[in-house]
């Protein structure tokens, strides 16, 4: 367990995990880069593509062991990778955000598993647009092959519903829920939330 002193000496860490093709589209990558530049003195911001599961698990664990409070934010297949990475962690106390999460075909069975022990608090941003575009058709195909939304997000602590298209990760992070709070708002306050729910 990380001590309160160690936690105060380390900035909160945010790990962003992009969905399929994000290294080309840069939807999550550009968001993470902008956040890293803007919050350089306040947050330790990282980015990984969805296929780097082992690296995501290792980075999450290392940051937690070093005294950082950790948030893992995944988009589409990146949210599935985030869940699988947290399953490999021994530490608890991670804030998990899934932006329009889609289970991967390889995790069709484990997508129905309960929440990883490391995921202390879970936020699910769901995108259900009135007008579908190509990204939503890709999402629909992913739902058919992967089995839908990983159960971890179906049973989230917080759910924010949006009318955005699947590609609009930045918009999902800024979309307000019924209480007027956005994923960015929750992310800003997540260290206090984790300490509160741990007590």
Secondary structure, 3 states (H helix, E strand, C coil): CCCHHHHHHCCEEEEEECCCCHHHHCHHHHHHHHHHHHCCCCEEEEEECCCCHHHHHHHHHHHHHCCCCEEEEEECHHHHHHHHHHHCCCCCCEEEEEECCCCCHHHCCHHHCCCCCCEEEEEEEEECCCCCCHHHHHHHHHHHHHCCCCHHHHCCCEEEEECCCCCCHHHHHHCECCCCCEHHHHHHCHHHHHHHHHC
